[in-house]
């Protein structure tokens, strides 16, 4: 097995296990056993479980922010709606989901190593600032209500999505109408489905 392949398998195993069980409950042995790699091989690629988690978080935050990039000629409001719809809880959640993994680790709070907790806090601040910048741009273009400080709707959406992810882990049958309501209140009703509501993959 090539070094790169082993590193990717270890990272993929850890991401899946961290997303399901959190950081503190997963050991290096759990990570390597999950993909049938000797425990000793772990240290050929990562100095510690914390270093591995930091690399995974960096990758997942990049993936999360990538969905904020422009797609063709869509409006700023449409870009924001697409971003949040794409990361909403789903009936068939993928093996690893950037926001689900980030939210799972964030929920562990003080139990995390301080550097990881700081990395998550800074990543969420960056996400919030990018969303707020797009809200501000949409306000300037008359696409959303300009009466609010853009930081407030950005924080509202992010808090809603993180909370929904955490609740969904405990109660997969939970409805997520509040996410649709939050999007429609801030961005205006979606016109794509002809009923003035956003379409989520998971029934809400």
CNS distance restraints for C-alpha pairs under 8 A (distance, minus, plus):
assign (resid   1 and name CA) (resid   5 and name CA) 6.48 0.50 0.50
assign (resid   1 and name CA) (resid   6 and name CA) 6.52 0.50 0.50
assign (resid   2 and name CA) (resid   6 and name CA) 6.25 0.50 0.50
assign (resid   3 and name CA) (resid   7 and name CA) 6.15 0.50 0.50
assign (resid   3 and name CA) (resid  45 and name CA) 7.91 0.50 0.50
assign (resid   4 and name CA) (resid   8 and name CA) 6.18 0.50 0.50
assign (resid   5 and name CA) (resid   9 and name CA) 6.14 0.50 0.50
assign (resid   6 and name CA) (resid  10 and name CA) 6.12 0.50 0.50
assign (resid   6 and name CA) (resid  37 and name CA) 7.81 0.50 0.50
assign (resid   7 and name CA) (resid  11 and name CA) 6.13 0.50 0.50
assign (resid   7 and name CA) (resid  45 and name CA) 6.00 0.50 0.50
assign (resid   8 and name CA) (resid  12 and name CA) 5.99 0.50 0.50
assign (resid   9 and name CA) (resid  13 and name CA) 5.98 0.50 0.50
assign (resid   9 and name CA) (resid  35 and name CA) 6.74 0.50 0.50
assign (resid  10 and name CA) (resid  14 and name CA) 6.10 0.50 0.50
assign (resid  10 and name CA) (resid  31 and name CA) 6.56 0.50 0.50
assign (resid  10 and name CA) (resid  32 and name CA) 6.39 0.50 0.50
assign (resid  10 and name CA) (resid  35 and name CA) 7.22 0.50 0.50
assign (resid  10 and name CA) (resid  42 and name CA) 7.44 0.50 0.50
assign (resid  11 and name CA) (resid  15 and name CA) 6.06 0.50 0.50
assign (resid  11 and name CA) (resid  52 and name CA) 7.11 0.50 0.50
assign (resid  11 and name CA) (resid  56 and name CA) 6.84 0.50 0.50
assign (resid  12 and name CA) (resid  16 and name CA) 6.24 0.50 0.50
assign (resid  13 and name CA) (resid  17 and name CA) 6.21 0.50 0.50
assign (resid  13 and name CA) (resid  31 and name CA) 5.64 0.50 0.50
assign (resid  13 and name CA) (resid  32 and name CA) 7.45 0.50 0.50
assign (resid  13 and name CA) (resid  34 and name CA) 6.31 0.50 0.50
assign (resid  13 and name CA) (resid  35 and name CA) 6.57 0.50 0.50
assign (resid  14 and name CA) (resid  18 and name CA) 5.79 0.50 0.50
assign (resid  14 and name CA) (resid  31 and name CA) 5.35 0.50 0.50
assign (resid  14 and name CA) (resid  52 and name CA) 7.95 0.50 0.50
assign (resid  14 and name CA) (resid  53 and name CA) 7.72 0.50 0.50
assign (resid  15 and name CA) (resid  19 and name CA) 5.98 0.50 0.50
assign (resid  15 and name CA) (resid  53 and name CA) 7.94 0.50 0.50
assign (resid  15 and name CA) (resid  56 and name CA) 6.68 0.50 0.50
assign (resid  15 and name CA) (resid  96 and name CA) 6.51 0.50 0.50
assign (resid  15 and name CA) (resid 101 and name CA) 7.27 0.50 0.50
assign (resid  16 and name CA) (resid  20 and name CA) 6.29 0.50 0.50
assign (resid  16 and name CA) (resid  95 and name CA) 6.12 0.50 0.50
assign (resid  16 and name CA) (resid  96 and name CA) 5.53 0.50 0.50
assign (resid  17 and name CA) (resid  21 and name CA) 5.78 0.50 0.50
assign (resid  17 and name CA) (resid  22 and name CA) 7.08 0.50 0.50
assign (resid  17 and name CA) (resid  26 and name CA) 6.80 0.50 0.50
assign (resid  17 and name CA) (resid  31 and name CA) 7.26 0.50 0.50
assign (resid  18 and name CA) (resid  22 and name CA) 4.36 0.50 0.50
assign (resid  18 and name CA) (resid  23 and name CA) 5.25 0.50 0.50
assign (resid  18 and name CA) (resid  26 and name CA) 6.76 0.50 0.50
assign (resid  18 and name CA) (resid 101 and name CA) 6.72 0.50 0.50
assign (resid  18 and name CA) (resid 104 and name CA) 7.65 0.50 0.50
assign (resid  18 and name CA) (resid 105 and name CA) 7.35 0.50 0.50
assign (resid  19 and name CA) (resid  96 and name CA) 6.80 0.50 0.50
assign (resid  19 and name CA) (resid  97 and name CA) 7.90 0.50 0.50
assign (resid  19 and name CA) (resid 100 and name CA) 6.52 0.50 0.50
assign (resid  19 and name CA) (resid 101 and name CA) 4.35 0.50 0.50
assign (resid  19 and name CA) (resid 102 and name CA) 7.80 0.50 0.50
assign (resid  19 and name CA) (resid 104 and name CA) 6.06 0.50 0.50
assign (resid  19 and name CA) (resid 105 and name CA) 7.53 0.50 0.50
assign (resid  20 and name CA) (resid 101 and name CA) 7.88 0.50 0.50
assign (resid  20 and name CA) (resid 104 and name CA) 7.86 0.50 0.50
assign (resid  21 and name CA) (resid  25 and name CA) 6.17 0.50 0.50
assign (resid  21 and name CA) (resid  26 and name CA) 6.84 0.50 0.50
assign (resid  22 and name CA) (resid  26 and name CA) 6.87 0.50 0.50
assign (resid  22 and name CA) (resid 104 and name CA) 5.95 0.50 0.50
assign (resid  22 and name CA) (resid 105 and name CA) 5.65 0.50 0.50
assign (resid  22 and name CA) (resid 108 and name CA) 7.34 0.50 0.50
assign (resid  23 and name CA) (resid  53 and name CA) 7.97 0.50 0.50
assign (resid  23 and name CA) (resid 105 and name CA) 6.27 0.50 0.50
assign (resid  23 and name CA) (resid 108 and name CA) 7.80 0.50 0.50
assign (resid  23 and name CA) (resid 112 and name CA) 7.32 0.50 0.50
assign (resid  24 and name CA) (resid 111 and name CA) 7.22 0.50 0.50
assign (resid  24 and name CA) (resid 112 and name CA) 7.21 0.50 0.50
assign (resid  26 and name CA) (resid  30 and name CA) 6.11 0.50 0.50
assign (resid  26 and name CA) (resid  31 and name CA) 7.21 0.50 0.50
assign (resid  27 and name CA) (resid  31 and name CA) 6.43 0.50 0.50
assign (resid  27 and name CA) (resid  49 and name CA) 7.71 0.50 0.50
assign (resid  28 and name CA) (resid  32 and name CA) 6.28 0.50 0.50
assign (resid  28 and name CA) (resid  39 and name CA) 7.04 0.50 0.50
assign (resid  28 and name CA) (resid  42 and name CA) 7.70 0.50 0.50
assign (resid  28 and name CA) (resid  49 and name CA) 6.44 0.50 0.50
assign (resid  29 and name CA) (resid  33 and name CA) 5.83 0.50 0.50
assign (resid  29 and name CA) (resid  39 and name CA) 5.83 0.50 0.50
assign (resid  30 and name CA) (resid  34 and name CA) 6.04 0.50 0.50
assign (resid  31 and name CA) (resid  35 and name CA) 7.18 0.50 0.50
assign (resid  32 and name CA) (resid  36 and name CA) 5.98 0.50 0.50
assign (resid  32 and name CA) (resid  37 and name CA) 4.94 0.50 0.50
assign (resid  32 and name CA) (resid  38 and name CA) 6.27 0.50 0.50
assign (resid  32 and name CA) (resid  39 and name CA) 5.64 0.50 0.50
assign (resid  32 and name CA) (resid  42 and name CA) 7.12 0.50 0.50
assign (resid  33 and name CA) (resid  37 and name CA) 6.05 0.50 0.50
assign (resid  33 and name CA) (resid  38 and name CA) 7.29 0.50 0.50
assign (resid  33 and name CA) (resid  39 and name CA) 7.52 0.50 0.50
assign (resid  37 and name CA) (resid  41 and name CA) 6.88 0.50 0.50
assign (resid  37 and name CA) (resid  42 and name CA) 7.97 0.50 0.50
assign (resid  38 and name CA) (resid  42 and name CA) 7.37 0.50 0.50
assign (resid  39 and name CA) (resid  43 and name CA) 8.00 0.50 0.50
assign (resid  40 and name CA) (resid  44 and name CA) 7.67 0.50 0.50
assign (resid  41 and name CA) (resid  45 and name CA) 7.39 0.50 0.50
assign (resid  42 and name CA) (resid  46 and name CA) 6.18 0.50 0.50
assign (resid  43 and name CA) (resid  47 and name CA) 5.52 0.50 0.50
assign (resid  43 and name CA) (resid  48 and name CA) 7.22 0.50 0.50
assign (resid  46 and name CA) (resid  51 and name CA) 6.31 0.50 0.50
assign (resid  46 and name CA) (resid  52 and name CA) 5.93 0.50 0.50
assign (resid  47 and name CA) (resid  51 and name CA) 6.25 0.50 0.50
assign (resid  47 and name CA) (resid  52 and name CA) 7.74 0.50 0.50
assign (resid  48 and name CA) (resid  52 and name CA) 6.40 0.50 0.50
assign (resid  49 and name CA) (resid  53 and name CA) 6.15 0.50 0.50
assign (resid  50 and name CA) (resid  54 and name CA) 6.12 0.50 0.50
assign (resid  50 and name CA) (resid 113 and name CA) 7.50 0.50 0.50
assign (resid  50 and name CA) (resid 116 and name CA) 7.41 0.50 0.50
assign (resid  51 and name CA) (resid  55 and name CA) 6.32 0.50 0.50
assign (resid  52 and name CA) (resid  56 and name CA) 6.26 0.50 0.50
assign (resid  53 and name CA) (resid  57 and name CA) 6.06 0.50 0.50
assign (resid  53 and name CA) (resid 116 and name CA) 7.68 0.50 0.50
assign (resid  54 and name CA) (resid  58 and name CA) 6.19 0.50 0.50
assign (resid  54 and name CA) (resid 116 and name CA) 6.37 0.50 0.50
assign (resid  54 and name CA) (resid 119 and name CA) 7.61 0.50 0.50
assign (resid  55 and name CA) (resid  59 and name CA) 6.29 0.50 0.50
assign (resid  56 and name CA) (resid  60 and name CA) 6.11 0.50 0.50
assign (resid  57 and name CA) (resid  61 and name CA) 5.99 0.50 0.50
assign (resid  57 and name CA) (resid 102 and name CA) 6.96 0.50 0.50
assign (resid  57 and name CA) (resid 119 and name CA) 7.91 0.50 0.50
assign (resid  57 and name CA) (resid 120 and name CA) 7.53 0.50 0.50
assign (resid  58 and name CA) (resid  62 and name CA) 6.25 0.50 0.50
assign (resid  59 and name CA) (resid  63 and name CA) 6.28 0.50 0.50
assign (resid  60 and name CA) (resid  64 and name CA) 6.08 0.50 0.50
assign (resid  60 and name CA) (resid  97 and name CA) 8.00 0.50 0.50
assign (resid  60 and name CA) (resid  98 and name CA) 4.80 0.50 0.50
assign (resid  60 and name CA) (resid  99 and name CA) 7.66 0.50 0.50
assign (resid  60 and name CA) (resid 102 and name CA) 7.52 0.50 0.50
assign (resid  61 and name CA) (resid  65 and name CA) 6.16 0.50 0.50
assign (resid  61 and name CA) (resid  98 and name CA) 6.75 0.50 0.50
assign (resid  61 and name CA) (resid 102 and name CA) 7.88 0.50 0.50
assign (resid  61 and name CA) (resid 123 and name CA) 6.54 0.50 0.50
assign (resid  62 and name CA) (resid  66 and name CA) 6.01 0.50 0.50
assign (resid  63 and name CA) (resid  67 and name CA) 6.94 0.50 0.50
assign (resid  63 and name CA) (resid  98 and name CA) 6.70 0.50 0.50
assign (resid  64 and name CA) (resid  68 and name CA) 7.70 0.50 0.50
assign (resid  64 and name CA) (resid  98 and name CA) 5.95 0.50 0.50
assign (resid  64 and name CA) (resid  99 and name CA) 6.88 0.50 0.50
assign (resid  65 and name CA) (resid  69 and name CA) 7.52 0.50 0.50
assign (resid  65 and name CA) (resid 127 and name CA) 6.64 0.50 0.50
assign (resid  67 and name CA) (resid  82 and name CA) 7.99 0.50 0.50
assign (resid  67 and name CA) (resid  83 and name CA) 5.42 0.50 0.50
assign (resid  67 and name CA) (resid  86 and name CA) 7.86 0.50 0.50
assign (resid  68 and name CA) (resid  79 and name CA) 6.61 0.50 0.50
assign (resid  68 and name CA) (resid  80 and name CA) 6.80 0.50 0.50
assign (resid  68 and name CA) (resid  83 and name CA) 5.61 0.50 0.50
assign (resid  68 and name CA) (resid 131 and name CA) 7.97 0.50 0.50
assign (resid  69 and name CA) (resid  79 and name CA) 7.51 0.50 0.50
assign (resid  70 and name CA) (resid  74 and name CA) 7.06 0.50 0.50
assign (resid  70 and name CA) (resid  79 and name CA) 6.38 0.50 0.50
assign (resid  71 and name CA) (resid  79 and name CA) 7.29 0.50 0.50
assign (resid  74 and name CA) (resid  78 and name CA) 5.96 0.50 0.50
assign (resid  74 and name CA) (resid  79 and name CA) 6.37 0.50 0.50
assign (resid  75 and name CA) (resid  79 and name CA) 6.20 0.50 0.50
assign (resid  76 and name CA) (resid  80 and name CA) 6.32 0.50 0.50
assign (resid  76 and name CA) (resid 134 and name CA) 6.49 0.50 0.50
assign (resid  76 and name CA) (resid 135 and name CA) 7.76 0.50 0.50
assign (resid  76 and name CA) (resid 137 and name CA) 7.20 0.50 0.50
assign (resid  76 and name CA) (resid 138 and name CA) 5.60 0.50 0.50
assign (resid  76 and name CA) (resid 143 and name CA) 7.73 0.50 0.50
assign (resid  77 and name CA) (resid  81 and name CA) 6.23 0.50 0.50
assign (resid  77 and name CA) (resid 134 and name CA) 7.94 0.50 0.50
assign (resid  77 and name CA) (resid 135 and name CA) 7.56 0.50 0.50
assign (resid  77 and name CA) (resid 138 and name CA) 6.06 0.50 0.50
assign (resid  77 and name CA) (resid 143 and name CA) 6.35 0.50 0.50
assign (resid  77 and name CA) (resid 144 and name CA) 7.28 0.50 0.50
assign (resid  77 and name CA) (resid 187 and name CA) 6.12 0.50 0.50
assign (resid  78 and name CA) (resid  82 and name CA) 6.01 0.50 0.50
assign (resid  79 and name CA) (resid  83 and name CA) 6.12 0.50 0.50
assign (resid  80 and name CA) (resid  84 and name CA) 6.35 0.50 0.50
assign (resid  80 and name CA) (resid 131 and name CA) 7.50 0.50 0.50
assign (resid  80 and name CA) (resid 134 and name CA) 7.40 0.50 0.50
assign (resid  80 and name CA) (resid 135 and name CA) 8.00 0.50 0.50
assign (resid  81 and name CA) (resid  85 and name CA) 5.96 0.50 0.50
assign (resid  81 and name CA) (resid 183 and name CA) 6.88 0.50 0.50
assign (resid  81 and name CA) (resid 187 and name CA) 7.45 0.50 0.50
assign (resid  82 and name CA) (resid  86 and name CA) 5.93 0.50 0.50
assign (resid  83 and name CA) (resid  87 and name CA) 6.66 0.50 0.50
assign (resid  84 and name CA) (resid  88 and name CA) 6.22 0.50 0.50
assign (resid  84 and name CA) (resid 161 and name CA) 7.98 0.50 0.50
assign (resid  85 and name CA) (resid 198 and name CA) 7.92 0.50 0.50
assign (resid  85 and name CA) (resid 199 and name CA) 7.83 0.50 0.50
assign (resid  85 and name CA) (resid 200 and name CA) 6.32 0.50 0.50
assign (resid  87 and name CA) (resid  99 and name CA) 6.79 0.50 0.50
assign (resid  88 and name CA) (resid 161 and name CA) 6.79 0.50 0.50
assign (resid  88 and name CA) (resid 165 and name CA) 7.81 0.50 0.50
assign (resid  88 and name CA) (resid 179 and name CA) 7.96 0.50 0.50
assign (resid  88 and name CA) (resid 200 and name CA) 7.30 0.50 0.50
assign (resid  89 and name CA) (resid  93 and name CA) 7.10 0.50 0.50
assign (resid  89 and name CA) (resid 164 and name CA) 7.17 0.50 0.50
assign (resid  89 and name CA) (resid 165 and name CA) 6.17 0.50 0.50
assign (resid  89 and name CA) (resid 168 and name CA) 7.09 0.50 0.50
assign (resid  89 and name CA) (resid 202 and name CA) 6.59 0.50 0.50
assign (resid  90 and name CA) (resid 200 and name CA) 7.75 0.50 0.50
assign (resid  90 and name CA) (resid 201 and name CA) 5.66 0.50 0.50
assign (resid  90 and name CA) (resid 202 and name CA) 4.42 0.50 0.50
assign (resid  91 and name CA) (resid 172 and name CA) 7.87 0.50 0.50
assign (resid  91 and name CA) (resid 201 and name CA) 6.83 0.50 0.50
assign (resid  91 and name CA) (resid 202 and name CA) 4.64 0.50 0.50
assign (resid  91 and name CA) (resid 203 and name CA) 7.35 0.50 0.50
assign (resid  92 and name CA) (resid 202 and name CA) 7.83 0.50 0.50
assign (resid  93 and name CA) (resid  97 and name CA) 7.38 0.50 0.50
assign (resid  96 and name CA) (resid 100 and name CA) 7.62 0.50 0.50
assign (resid  96 and name CA) (resid 101 and name CA) 6.98 0.50 0.50
assign (resid  97 and name CA) (resid 101 and name CA) 6.03 0.50 0.50
assign (resid  98 and name CA) (resid 102 and name CA) 6.13 0.50 0.50
assign (resid  99 and name CA) (resid 103 and name CA) 5.84 0.50 0.50
assign (resid  99 and name CA) (resid 162 and name CA) 7.35 0.50 0.50
assign (resid  99 and name CA) (resid 165 and name CA) 7.59 0.50 0.50
assign (resid 100 and name CA) (resid 104 and name CA) 6.00 0.50 0.50
assign (resid 100 and name CA) (resid 162 and name CA) 7.84 0.50 0.50
assign (resid 100 and name CA) (resid 165 and name CA) 5.81 0.50 0.50
assign (resid 100 and name CA) (resid 166 and name CA) 7.60 0.50 0.50
assign (resid 101 and name CA) (resid 105 and name CA) 6.32 0.50 0.50
assign (resid 102 and name CA) (resid 106 and name CA) 6.00 0.50 0.50
assign (resid 102 and name CA) (resid 120 and name CA) 7.26 0.50 0.50
assign (resid 103 and name CA) (resid 107 and name CA) 6.09 0.50 0.50
assign (resid 103 and name CA) (resid 162 and name CA) 5.81 0.50 0.50
assign (resid 103 and name CA) (resid 165 and name CA) 6.74 0.50 0.50
assign (resid 103 and name CA) (resid 166 and name CA) 6.60 0.50 0.50
assign (resid 104 and name CA) (resid 108 and name CA) 7.01 0.50 0.50
assign (resid 104 and name CA) (resid 166 and name CA) 6.66 0.50 0.50
assign (resid 105 and name CA) (resid 109 and name CA) 7.39 0.50 0.50
assign (resid 105 and name CA) (resid 112 and name CA) 7.85 0.50 0.50
assign (resid 106 and name CA) (resid 117 and name CA) 7.06 0.50 0.50
assign (resid 106 and name CA) (resid 120 and name CA) 6.61 0.50 0.50
assign (resid 107 and name CA) (resid 166 and name CA) 7.76 0.50 0.50
assign (resid 108 and name CA) (resid 112 and name CA) 6.31 0.50 0.50
assign (resid 109 and name CA) (resid 117 and name CA) 6.57 0.50 0.50
assign (resid 110 and name CA) (resid 114 and name CA) 7.66 0.50 0.50
assign (resid 110 and name CA) (resid 117 and name CA) 7.56 0.50 0.50
assign (resid 112 and name CA) (resid 116 and name CA) 6.36 0.50 0.50
assign (resid 112 and name CA) (resid 117 and name CA) 5.98 0.50 0.50
assign (resid 113 and name CA) (resid 117 and name CA) 6.40 0.50 0.50
assign (resid 114 and name CA) (resid 118 and name CA) 6.08 0.50 0.50
assign (resid 115 and name CA) (resid 119 and name CA) 6.12 0.50 0.50
assign (resid 116 and name CA) (resid 120 and name CA) 6.23 0.50 0.50
assign (resid 117 and name CA) (resid 121 and name CA) 6.22 0.50 0.50
assign (resid 118 and name CA) (resid 122 and name CA) 6.07 0.50 0.50
assign (resid 119 and name CA) (resid 123 and name CA) 6.01 0.50 0.50
assign (resid 120 and name CA) (resid 124 and name CA) 6.14 0.50 0.50
assign (resid 121 and name CA) (resid 125 and name CA) 6.19 0.50 0.50
assign (resid 122 and name CA) (resid 126 and name CA) 6.16 0.50 0.50
assign (resid 123 and name CA) (resid 127 and name CA) 6.21 0.50 0.50
assign (resid 124 and name CA) (resid 128 and name CA) 6.03 0.50 0.50
assign (resid 125 and name CA) (resid 129 and name CA) 6.11 0.50 0.50
assign (resid 126 and name CA) (resid 130 and name CA) 6.25 0.50 0.50
assign (resid 127 and name CA) (resid 131 and name CA) 6.24 0.50 0.50
assign (resid 128 and name CA) (resid 132 and name CA) 6.01 0.50 0.50
assign (resid 128 and name CA) (resid 151 and name CA) 7.48 0.50 0.50
assign (resid 128 and name CA) (resid 154 and name CA) 5.80 0.50 0.50
assign (resid 128 and name CA) (resid 155 and name CA) 6.32 0.50 0.50
assign (resid 128 and name CA) (resid 158 and name CA) 7.02 0.50 0.50
assign (resid 129 and name CA) (resid 133 and name CA) 6.09 0.50 0.50
assign (resid 129 and name CA) (resid 151 and name CA) 7.32 0.50 0.50
assign (resid 129 and name CA) (resid 154 and name CA) 7.71 0.50 0.50
assign (resid 130 and name CA) (resid 134 and name CA) 6.41 0.50 0.50
assign (resid 131 and name CA) (resid 135 and name CA) 6.20 0.50 0.50
assign (resid 131 and name CA) (resid 154 and name CA) 5.58 0.50 0.50
assign (resid 132 and name CA) (resid 136 and name CA) 6.08 0.50 0.50
assign (resid 132 and name CA) (resid 150 and name CA) 5.04 0.50 0.50
assign (resid 132 and name CA) (resid 151 and name CA) 5.08 0.50 0.50
assign (resid 132 and name CA) (resid 152 and name CA) 7.93 0.50 0.50
assign (resid 132 and name CA) (resid 153 and name CA) 7.41 0.50 0.50
assign (resid 132 and name CA) (resid 154 and name CA) 5.09 0.50 0.50
assign (resid 133 and name CA) (resid 137 and name CA) 6.24 0.50 0.50
assign (resid 133 and name CA) (resid 150 and name CA) 7.29 0.50 0.50
assign (resid 134 and name CA) (resid 138 and name CA) 6.09 0.50 0.50
assign (resid 135 and name CA) (resid 139 and name CA) 6.14 0.50 0.50
assign (resid 135 and name CA) (resid 144 and name CA) 7.54 0.50 0.50
assign (resid 135 and name CA) (resid 150 and name CA) 5.64 0.50 0.50
assign (resid 135 and name CA) (resid 153 and name CA) 7.78 0.50 0.50
assign (resid 135 and name CA) (resid 154 and name CA) 7.32 0.50 0.50
assign (resid 136 and name CA) (resid 140 and name CA) 6.30 0.50 0.50
assign (resid 136 and name CA) (resid 146 and name CA) 7.88 0.50 0.50
assign (resid 136 and name CA) (resid 150 and name CA) 5.49 0.50 0.50
assign (resid 137 and name CA) (resid 141 and name CA) 6.34 0.50 0.50
assign (resid 138 and name CA) (resid 142 and name CA) 6.17 0.50 0.50
assign (resid 138 and name CA) (resid 143 and name CA) 5.03 0.50 0.50
assign (resid 138 and name CA) (resid 144 and name CA) 5.76 0.50 0.50
assign (resid 139 and name CA) (resid 143 and name CA) 5.82 0.50 0.50
assign (resid 139 and name CA) (resid 144 and name CA) 5.09 0.50 0.50
assign (resid 139 and name CA) (resid 145 and name CA) 6.04 0.50 0.50
assign (resid 139 and name CA) (resid 146 and name CA) 4.88 0.50 0.50
assign (resid 140 and name CA) (resid 146 and name CA) 7.38 0.50 0.50
assign (resid 142 and name CA) (resid 146 and name CA) 7.46 0.50 0.50
assign (resid 143 and name CA) (resid 187 and name CA) 7.46 0.50 0.50
assign (resid 144 and name CA) (resid 186 and name CA) 6.79 0.50 0.50
assign (resid 144 and name CA) (resid 187 and name CA) 5.53 0.50 0.50
assign (resid 144 and name CA) (resid 188 and name CA) 6.95 0.50 0.50
assign (resid 145 and name CA) (resid 186 and name CA) 7.38 0.50 0.50
assign (resid 145 and name CA) (resid 187 and name CA) 7.92 0.50 0.50
assign (resid 148 and name CA) (resid 152 and name CA) 7.02 0.50 0.50
assign (resid 148 and name CA) (resid 153 and name CA) 7.62 0.50 0.50
assign (resid 149 and name CA) (resid 153 and name CA) 7.61 0.50 0.50
assign (resid 150 and name CA) (resid 154 and name CA) 6.33 0.50 0.50
assign (resid 151 and name CA) (resid 155 and name CA) 6.08 0.50 0.50
assign (resid 152 and name CA) (resid 156 and name CA) 6.12 0.50 0.50
assign (resid 153 and name CA) (resid 157 and name CA) 6.13 0.50 0.50
assign (resid 153 and name CA) (resid 186 and name CA) 6.76 0.50 0.50
assign (resid 154 and name CA) (resid 158 and name CA) 6.23 0.50 0.50
assign (resid 155 and name CA) (resid 159 and name CA) 5.91 0.50 0.50
assign (resid 156 and name CA) (resid 160 and name CA) 6.06 0.50 0.50
assign (resid 156 and name CA) (resid 182 and name CA) 7.89 0.50 0.50
assign (resid 157 and name CA) (resid 161 and name CA) 6.18 0.50 0.50
assign (resid 157 and name CA) (resid 179 and name CA) 7.87 0.50 0.50
assign (resid 157 and name CA) (resid 182 and name CA) 6.73 0.50 0.50
assign (resid 157 and name CA) (resid 183 and name CA) 7.51 0.50 0.50
assign (resid 158 and name CA) (resid 162 and name CA) 6.12 0.50 0.50
assign (resid 159 and name CA) (resid 163 and name CA) 5.99 0.50 0.50
assign (resid 160 and name CA) (resid 164 and name CA) 6.06 0.50 0.50
assign (resid 160 and name CA) (resid 178 and name CA) 7.81 0.50 0.50
assign (resid 160 and name CA) (resid 179 and name CA) 6.69 0.50 0.50
assign (resid 160 and name CA) (resid 182 and name CA) 7.99 0.50 0.50
assign (resid 161 and name CA) (resid 165 and name CA) 6.23 0.50 0.50
assign (resid 161 and name CA) (resid 179 and name CA) 7.14 0.50 0.50
assign (resid 162 and name CA) (resid 166 and name CA) 6.43 0.50 0.50
assign (resid 163 and name CA) (resid 167 and name CA) 6.17 0.50 0.50
assign (resid 164 and name CA) (resid 168 and name CA) 5.93 0.50 0.50
assign (resid 164 and name CA) (resid 176 and name CA) 7.18 0.50 0.50
assign (resid 165 and name CA) (resid 169 and name CA) 6.49 0.50 0.50
assign (resid 166 and name CA) (resid 170 and name CA) 6.99 0.50 0.50
assign (resid 167 and name CA) (resid 171 and name CA) 5.90 0.50 0.50
assign (resid 167 and name CA) (resid 172 and name CA) 7.67 0.50 0.50
assign (resid 167 and name CA) (resid 174 and name CA) 7.47 0.50 0.50
assign (resid 168 and name CA) (resid 172 and name CA) 4.61 0.50 0.50
assign (resid 168 and name CA) (resid 173 and name CA) 7.33 0.50 0.50
assign (resid 168 and name CA) (resid 174 and name CA) 6.31 0.50 0.50
assign (resid 175 and name CA) (resid 203 and name CA) 7.27 0.50 0.50
assign (resid 175 and name CA) (resid 204 and name CA) 4.84 0.50 0.50
assign (resid 176 and name CA) (resid 180 and name CA) 7.25 0.50 0.50
assign (resid 176 and name CA) (resid 203 and name CA) 7.93 0.50 0.50
assign (resid 176 and name CA) (resid 204 and name CA) 5.05 0.50 0.50
assign (resid 177 and name CA) (resid 181 and name CA) 6.20 0.50 0.50
assign (resid 177 and name CA) (resid 204 and name CA) 5.34 0.50 0.50
assign (resid 178 and name CA) (resid 182 and name CA) 5.98 0.50 0.50
assign (resid 179 and name CA) (resid 183 and name CA) 6.26 0.50 0.50
assign (resid 180 and name CA) (resid 184 and name CA) 6.12 0.50 0.50
assign (resid 180 and name CA) (resid 197 and name CA) 7.11 0.50 0.50
assign (resid 180 and name CA) (resid 198 and name CA) 6.18 0.50 0.50
assign (resid 181 and name CA) (resid 185 and name CA) 5.95 0.50 0.50
assign (resid 182 and name CA) (resid 186 and name CA) 6.18 0.50 0.50
assign (resid 183 and name CA) (resid 187 and name CA) 5.59 0.50 0.50
assign (resid 183 and name CA) (resid 188 and name CA) 7.09 0.50 0.50
assign (resid 183 and name CA) (resid 189 and name CA) 7.76 0.50 0.50
assign (resid 184 and name CA) (resid 188 and name CA) 4.46 0.50 0.50
assign (resid 184 and name CA) (resid 189 and name CA) 4.62 0.50 0.50
assign (resid 184 and name CA) (resid 190 and name CA) 6.90 0.50 0.50
assign (resid 184 and name CA) (resid 197 and name CA) 7.17 0.50 0.50
assign (resid 184 and name CA) (resid 198 and name CA) 7.75 0.50 0.50
assign (resid 185 and name CA) (resid 189 and name CA) 7.42 0.50 0.50
assign (resid 189 and name CA) (resid 196 and name CA) 4.80 0.50 0.50
assign (resid 189 and name CA) (resid 197 and name CA) 5.62 0.50 0.50
assign (resid 189 and name CA) (resid 198 and name CA) 7.34 0.50 0.50
assign (resid 190 and name CA) (resid 195 and name CA) 7.88 0.50 0.50
assign (resid 190 and name CA) (resid 196 and name CA) 4.90 0.50 0.50
assign (resid 190 and name CA) (resid 197 and name CA) 5.09 0.50 0.50
assign (resid 190 and name CA) (resid 198 and name CA) 5.38 0.50 0.50
assign (resid 191 and name CA) (resid 195 and name CA) 6.78 0.50 0.50
assign (resid 191 and name CA) (resid 196 and name CA) 5.09 0.50 0.50
assign (resid 191 and name CA) (resid 197 and name CA) 6.99 0.50 0.50
assign (resid 191 and name CA) (resid 198 and name CA) 7.86 0.50 0.50
assign (resid 192 and name CA) (resid 196 and name CA) 7.49 0.50 0.50
assign (resid 192 and name CA) (resid 197 and name CA) 7.92 0.50 0.50
assign (resid 192 and name CA) (resid 198 and name CA) 7.37 0.50 0.50
assign (resid 193 and name CA) (resid 197 and name CA) 6.79 0.50 0.50
assign (resid 193 and name CA) (resid 198 and name CA) 7.01 0.50 0.50
assign (resid 193 and name CA) (resid 199 and name CA) 6.97 0.50 0.50
assign (resid 200 and name CA) (resid 204 and name CA) 7.42 0.50 0.50
